[in-house]
């Protein structure tokens, strides 16, 4: 196995892509937006809930213990009833191993659109007319211009407000943005860039929640669905709580919509909304070049001092019927995965209180990658839960059989191996077949 060490430049974090499908709530008669009274009721339940391990990465990490910060996260750890964004930015080059840069002048470091398509054998040219929604908190004032730079650099077709490809709204559907936040802006950039990389012909809807409260983020998910998005990426998470069933009912139960959620970045431990039985929980891998027929080798992104993918057995969410592992009676995270290790991260462009090009990782990257892969695969079947699709097509995924994210019992919840496992689920994309309706 050949590992290419690359000297990385400094850069800024990117925002996560949250894809929300807008179709089925009305057909299913579901409430799209929770009332203030319901939100207060949930907050009350959370305030008394016992704390659980949160898979949100620390703010500064030094895996090689050389005294220099190697990876930073710009979103604070969540309080009860709130979520944190999960983007991780590489700031020191000495721990970075990843792909050689392609394209650009100068060429950005990290996985490019071409490399991601090659690694996951994804088709070009699909997705026209389909909308992927990204849900994040607060505003990224430079979202449109940064997106334009990313797409131009990598030769992707323009996606602008003028040509109808890009639209940015607040959680109420209006055009007045919430207050700006540099941490969440990096998450937004990451999300927009990963949706662009995987499905360059897709339209992108960015819905900015007023705050990082789960009630506001959930309202933004509902807004994305009501505006017609069939794919929603959510790159945020927080502690599980007894209020999760209420959040599920109010915000994440959208049959016919592919809703993806990051599994977390701090090793073994479940987070919400990834633990929701209605979403596709997306874990993370480490991916490097190798002398294999595929050209890449993936392992579970493990806790080696710089975080690790989340996984585990939910304490509150019921198990969906399509999930049959026997070591967890409740919902098991995760379902599928994609590259997330910042040491083998993706190229992102962000300028809001940031320096432009940088390498980013975290399951904030893997969630929009999978949401956009669903979009390549086609519109979900009405009334179905797209999170079940990979379980019908498990052979169409790259099964990840090595690596782990901690210690646990039973071991498969935190250790990769043949078949289903907690850190990487059923595996990573091998084309888009696993994300099509059976």
C-alpha positions in Angstrom: 0.0 0.0 0.0 1.4 3.4 -1.0 0.6 6.4 1.1 1.3 9.8 -0.4 2.3 12.4 2.2 1.4 15.9 1.2 2.4 19.3 2.4 -0.9 21.1 3.2 -1.6 24.8 3.3 -3.7 26.5 5.8 -7.4 27.1 5.2 -10.9 27.5 6.6 -13.7 25.1 7.5 -16.6 24.4 5.2 -20.3 24.1 6.0 -22.1 20.8 5.9 -24.7 20.1 3.2 -28.1 19.2 4.6 -30.3 17.7 1.9 -34.0 17.9 2.6 -36.6 16.3 0.5 -39.8 18.3 0.4 -42.4 15.9 -1.0 -44.0 13.5 1.4 -44.9 15.4 4.5 -48.0 16.8 3.0 -49.0 13.5 1.5 -48.5 11.8 4.8 -50.4 14.5 6.6 -47.4 15.3 8.8 -46.9 18.6 10.6 -44.2 20.5 8.9 -43.3 23.0 11.7 -43.6 22.5 15.4 -45.4 25.1 17.4 -43.7 27.2 20.0 -45.5 25.3 22.8 -44.2 22.0 21.4 -40.7 23.4 21.2 -40.9 24.6 24.9 -42.2 21.2 25.9 -39.2 19.4 24.3 -36.8 21.9 25.9 -38.3 21.2 29.3 -37.8 17.4 28.8 -34.2 18.0 27.7 -33.3 20.1 30.7 -34.0 17.3 33.1 -32.5 14.5 30.9 -29.3 12.8 32.1 -26.2 13.7 30.1 -24.7 11.2 27.7 -21.4 10.9 25.9 -21.4 13.4 23.0 -19.7 12.4 19.8 -18.8 16.1 19.0 -15.2 16.6 18.4 -13.0 18.7 20.7 -12.1 22.2 19.5 -8.4 21.7 19.1 -6.5 18.4 18.6 -2.8 17.6 18.5 -2.6 13.9 17.4 1.2 13.8 17.1 1.8 15.6 20.4 4.3 18.1 18.8 2.7 21.1 20.5 1.1 22.3 17.3 -2.7 22.2 16.7 -3.3 19.8 13.8 -7.1 19.9 13.6 -9.6 22.5 14.8 -13.4 22.6 15.0 -15.1 26.0 15.1 -18.5 25.0 16.7 -18.8 24.8 20.4 -20.0 21.6 22.0 -23.8 21.6 22.2 -25.9 22.4 25.2 -29.1 20.4 25.9 -31.5 20.9 23.1 -28.8 22.2 20.8 -26.5 20.8 18.1 -22.9 21.5 17.1 -21.6 21.5 13.5 -19.1 18.7 12.8 -16.6 20.1 10.3 -12.9 19.6 11.1 -10.2 21.8 9.6 -6.6 20.7 9.1 -4.3 23.4 10.3 -0.9 21.7 10.5 0.5 19.5 7.7 2.6 17.0 9.6 -0.2 14.4 10.2 -1.9 14.8 6.8 -1.8 11.8 4.4 -4.1 12.0 1.4 -4.5 12.3 -2.3 -2.3 14.4 -4.5 -4.1 17.6 -5.7 -5.7 17.8 -9.0 -6.7 20.8 -11.0 -6.7 24.4 -9.9 -4.1 27.1 -10.0 -2.6 26.5 -7.5 -4.1 23.0 -7.1 -6.1 22.7 -3.9 -5.1 19.9 -1.6 -7.5 17.2 -0.5 -10.0 15.0 -2.4 -11.3 16.8 -5.5 -14.6 16.0 -7.3 -12.8 13.8 -9.8 -11.0 11.8 -7.1 -14.3 11.3 -5.1 -16.1 10.0 -8.2 -13.2 7.7 -9.0 -13.0 6.4 -5.4 -16.7 5.7 -5.3 -17.2 4.9 -9.0 -20.0 7.4 -9.2 -21.6 8.4 -12.5 -21.2 11.9 -14.0 -24.1 13.6 -15.8 -27.0 12.6 -13.6 -29.1 14.6 -11.1 -30.5 17.2 -13.4 -33.7 18.8 -12.0 -33.1 17.2 -8.5 -32.6 19.5 -5.5 -30.4 18.6 -2.6 -31.0 20.7 0.5 -28.4 21.7 3.0 -29.6 22.5 6.5 -27.3 24.5 8.8 -27.5 27.1 11.6 -26.8 30.8 11.1 -25.7 32.6 8.0 -22.7 32.3 5.6 -22.6 35.7 3.9 -20.1 34.4 1.3 -21.9 31.1 0.5 -22.8 32.0 -3.1 -19.4 33.5 -4.1 -17.4 30.7 -2.3 -19.5 28.1 -4.1 -18.8 29.8 -7.4 -15.0 29.7 -6.8 -15.1 26.0 -5.8 -17.1 25.0 -8.9 -15.0 27.1 -11.3 -11.7 25.7 -9.9 -12.8 22.2 -10.6 -14.5 22.8 -13.9 -18.0 22.2 -12.6 -21.0 23.9 -14.2 -22.0 27.2 -12.6 -24.6 27.0 -9.8 -25.9 30.5 -9.1 -29.0 32.3 -8.0 -29.2 33.9 -11.5 -29.4 30.6 -13.3 -31.8 29.0 -10.8 -29.4 26.4 -9.5 -28.6 27.9 -6.1 -31.1 29.2 -3.6 -30.6 30.4 0.0 -33.5 30.9 2.4 -34.0 31.2 6.2 -35.9 28.6 8.2 -39.2 30.5 7.4 -38.5 30.4 3.7 -37.7 34.1 3.4 -34.6 35.8 2.1 -33.6 37.8 5.2 -30.6 35.8 6.6 -30.1 35.0 10.3 -27.0 36.4 12.1 -23.7 35.3 10.6 -21.4 32.8 12.4 -17.9 31.9 11.2 -17.9 28.4 12.6 -21.2 27.4 10.9 -20.1 29.2 7.8 -17.3 26.8 7.4 -19.7 24.0 7.8 -21.9 25.5 5.1 -19.0 25.8 2.7 -18.0 22.1 3.3 -21.6 21.0 2.7 -22.1 23.0 -0.5 -18.8 21.9 -1.9 -19.4 18.2 -1.3 -22.9 18.3 -2.8 -21.3 20.1 -5.8 -18.5 17.5 -6.0 -20.8 14.5 -6.1 -23.8 15.8 -8.0 -22.7 18.8 -10.1 -26.0 18.8 -12.1 -28.1 19.0 -9.0 -29.8 22.2 -7.7 -28.8 23.2 -4.2 -31.1 24.7 -1.6 -29.4 26.1 1.5 -31.7 26.5 4.5 -30.2 28.5 7.3 -31.8 28.0 10.8 -32.0 30.9 13.2 -29.9 29.1 15.8 -28.3 25.8 16.6 -31.3 24.8 18.7 -32.7 21.4 17.5 -36.2 23.0 17.2 -34.8 25.6 14.8 -32.7 23.1 12.8 -35.7 20.8 12.6 -37.9 23.7 11.4 -35.3 24.3 8.7 -35.5 20.6 7.7 -39.3 20.9 7.4 -38.9 24.1 5.3 -36.5 22.3 2.9 -39.0 19.5 2.4 -41.9 22.0 1.9 -39.9 23.7 -0.8 -39.6 20.5 -2.7 -36.2 19.0 -1.8 -36.1 15.2 -1.9 -32.6 15.0 -0.4 -31.5 16.7 2.8 -28.1 16.6 4.4 -27.6 17.5 8.1 -24.0 17.8 9.3 -24.6 18.4 13.0 -25.4 16.5 16.1 -25.8 16.6 19.9 -26.6 14.3 22.9 -29.4 11.9 22.7 -32.3 12.6 25.1 -35.8 11.5 26.0 -37.1 14.3 23.8 -35.8 12.5 20.6 -39.2 10.8 19.9 -40.8 14.2 19.8 -38.1 15.6 17.5 -38.6 12.5 15.2 -42.3 13.2 14.9 -42.0 16.9 14.4 -39.0 17.2 12.1 -37.4 14.0 10.7 -40.3 11.7 9.7 -40.6 12.5 6.0 -41.3 9.4 3.9 -40.2 9.8 0.3 -37.3 12.0 1.3 -33.6 10.9 1.8 -32.5 12.6 5.0 -28.8 12.0 5.8 -27.2 12.9 9.2 -23.6 12.9 10.3 -22.8 10.2 12.9 -20.4 12.3 15.0 -16.7 13.0 15.2 -15.5 11.9 18.6 -15.3 8.2 18.4 -17.7 5.6 19.8 -21.0 7.0 21.1 -24.4 7.9 19.5 -25.7 11.3 18.7 -29.0 12.8 17.7 -30.4 13.2 15.0 -28.2 10.5 13.6 -29.9 8.1 16.0 -33.3 8.8 14.5 -34.8 5.7 12.8 -36.1 7.9 10.0 -32.7 9.1 8.7 -29.6 7.6 7.1 -26.9 7.8 9.7 -23.6 8.4 7.9 -20.3 7.3 9.5 -16.7 8.1 8.4 -13.7 6.4 6.9 -10.0 7.0 6.4 -9.3 6.7 2.6 -5.8 6.5 1.1 -4.3 5.6 -2.3 -3.2 2.0 -2.6 -2.0 -0.6 -5.1 -5.3 -2.3 -5.4 -7.7 -2.7 -8.4 -9.8 0.0 -6.9 -6.9 2.3 -6.3 -8.0 3.2 -2.8 -8.1 1.5 0.6 -10.7 2.5 3.3 -10.7 1.7 7.0 -13.1 2.9 9.7 -12.0 6.4 10.9 -10.6 5.6 14.3 -9.9 7.5 17.5 -6.2 8.1 17.1 -6.0 11.5 18.8 -7.9 13.4 16.2 -11.4 12.1 16.7 -13.2 9.3 15.0 -16.5 8.4 13.5 -19.5 8.0 15.8 -21.4 4.8 16.2 -23.4 2.9 18.8 -26.7 1.7 20.2 -29.4 4.3 20.8 -30.8 4.7 24.2 -34.1 6.2 23.0 -34.9 5.5 19.4 -36.6 2.3 18.2 -35.0 0.0 15.7 -36.3 0.2 12.1 -37.6 -3.0 10.6 -34.9 -3.2 8.0 -32.0 -3.2 10.5 -31.4 -6.7 11.8 -28.2 -6.7 13.8 -28.7 -8.6 17.1 -26.4 -6.9 19.5 -28.6 -3.7 19.8 -32.3 -3.9 20.5 -32.7 -0.2 19.7 -31.6 1.8 16.7 -28.0 1.1 15.7 -25.7 3.8 14.1 -24.5 3.9 11.4 -26.1 2.9 8.1 -23.5 3.7 5.5 -20.3 5.8 5.4 -17.9 7.9 3.3 -14.5 9.6 3.7 -14.3 11.7 6.9 -10.9 11.5 8.4 -9.4 15.0 8.2 -6.0 13.4 7.7 -7.4 12.2 4.3 -9.8 15.0 3.9 -11.5 16.9 1.1 -10.7 20.3 -0.5 -13.0 23.1 0.5 -13.1 26.8 -0.2 -14.3 29.3 2.5 -13.6 33.0 2.9 -16.0 34.2 5.6 -13.4 35.1 8.3 -11.3 32.4 6.8 -8.4 32.1 4.4 -9.8 30.3 1.4 -8.6 26.8 0.4 -8.1 24.2 3.1 -8.6 20.5 3.8 -11.6 19.5 5.9 -12.9 16.3 7.4 -15.4 15.0 9.9 -18.7 13.2 9.2 -19.8 16.7 8.1 -18.1 15.7 4.8 -19.6 12.2 4.6 -23.2 13.2 5.1 -23.5 15.6 2.1 -21.5 13.1 0.0 -24.2 10.4 0.7 -27.1 12.8 0.3 -25.8 13.8 -3.2 -25.3 10.1 -4.0 -28.9 9.5 -3.3 -29.7 12.3 -5.7 -27.6 10.7 -8.4 -29.5 7.4 -7.8 -33.0 9.0 -8.5 -36.1 10.3 -6.7 -37.1 8.2 -3.7 -40.3 6.2 -4.0 -43.3 7.9 -2.5 -44.1 6.7 1.1 -40.7 4.9 1.5 -37.9 5.5 3.8 -34.7 5.8 1.7 -32.6 4.8 4.7 -33.8 1.3 4.0 -32.4 1.2 0.5 -28.8 0.3 1.2 -30.0 -2.7 3.3 -31.7 -4.0 0.1 -28.5 -3.5 -2.0 -25.7 -4.3 0.5 -23.6 -6.0 -2.2 -23.4 -2.7 -4.1 -21.3 -1.1 -1.3 -17.6 -1.3 -0.4 -17.7 -3.3 2.8 -15.2 -1.8 5.3 -13.5 -4.6 7.3 -10.8 -3.0 9.3 -10.4 -0.2 11.8 -12.4 0.9 14.8 -13.5 3.9 16.9 -13.2 2.7 20.5 -13.9 -0.1 22.9 -17.4 -1.6 23.3 -19.5 -4.7 23.7 -20.6 -6.3 21.5 -17.5 -5.4 19.5 -19.1 -4.9 16.1 -20.6 -1.7 17.4 -17.2 0.0 17.4 -15.0 -2.3 15.3 -15.2 -2.7 11.5 -15.5 -6.2 10.1 -17.2 -8.3 7.3 -20.9 -7.4 6.9 -22.6 -4.8 9.0 -20.7 -2.9 11.6 -21.3 0.2 13.7 -18.5 2.5 12.6 -19.1 2.2 8.8 -22.5 0.5 8.6 -22.9 -1.5 5.4 -20.0 0.3 3.8 -19.3 3.1 1.3 -20.6 3.8 -2.2 -19.6 1.5 -5.1 -21.6 3.4 -7.7 -25.1 4.6 -6.8 -27.0 1.3 -7.0 -27.3 0.9 -3.2 -29.2 4.2 -3.0 -32.0 3.4 -5.4 -35.4 2.3 -4.4 -35.8 -1.6 -4.5 
